[in-house]
Amino acid sequence: MLGSIFGDIAGSVYEFNNIKTTKFDLLGRGTTFTDDTVLTIAVAYWLLDGSLSKERLAFTLSYFVKKYPHPMGSYGEIGRAHV
């Protein structure tokens, strides 16, 4: 999970501007968390909470989307409709 979050942040500056090289700064200027980071952490909270119902998952995702409403990536079309 930490690797996923780190990779998402490190690649955030290339989210909409892909590159074809392996030579880049891992945490360079402009890196930030994205909607994927927020939702990964939300799912971790849901799993650790132990209440593994669909309703609790929906609540947890909604809570995190409202808490972090404008990350890079913006949750796509569906996420924006539910904020």
N, C-alpha and C positions, 0 to 999 in steps of 0.2 A: 504494500500500500504506500509506504513512504517513497519507494522508487517511482511509483506511478505519479505521485504528487510532484516529486522533484522533476521528473521528466516533463510533466505538463508545464510547470513553471519555466524550466529551461527552454522549452520549445515555444513558449508563448509568443515571443517576438516573430516567430515564423508561422503562426497560426494561419494567417491569410497571405503570407509571402514566403512560400517554400524556397529552400535552397538545396543545392545538389553537392554539398561538401560535408565532411566531418570535422572541418577546421573552423570552429566558432567558440566563442566564450559561453560556458555553461550558464552562468548567471550574470550576463552582461547588462548593459543599459537597456531599460525598457521591459525587462522580464517582470512578469506579474502572475498572480493566480488567475485561473480562468473558470468558466462555468463547470468544466470537468473536475477541477480541483474541489470546488464547493460541493458538487454532487457526490464525489468519492468520499469526502469527509462525512456528508450527511448519511450515506449508506453505512459507514463505519459506526456512527452513533446509533443508528437503527439496530445494527447487528449486536453491538455491545449492550444495548438497552435490554435485550432479551424478549421484548414484545414483538415477535416476528409476524405480526398480522399485516395485511395489505393496508388496512386503515392507518396503522401506526407508521408504516413506511410513507404513505401519502402525507400524513401530518408532518413527519420529520423533513421530507423533501420540501414541502411548502414552507415550513419554518425557515429553512436555510435559504431558500430562494428569496423570501421576504427580507431576511437579515442581510443578504448580499445581492441586491437586486440588479446590479450593473457590472458584473465581471466581464472581462474580455470573453467574447463568445456569446454572451447574452442569452443562454439557454435555448437558442433557436426560436422558431415561431411558437411552438406549444408553450414553452416556459414564459415567454413574454405575455401570452394571453392569460396566464394564471397568477401573475404577480399582483 
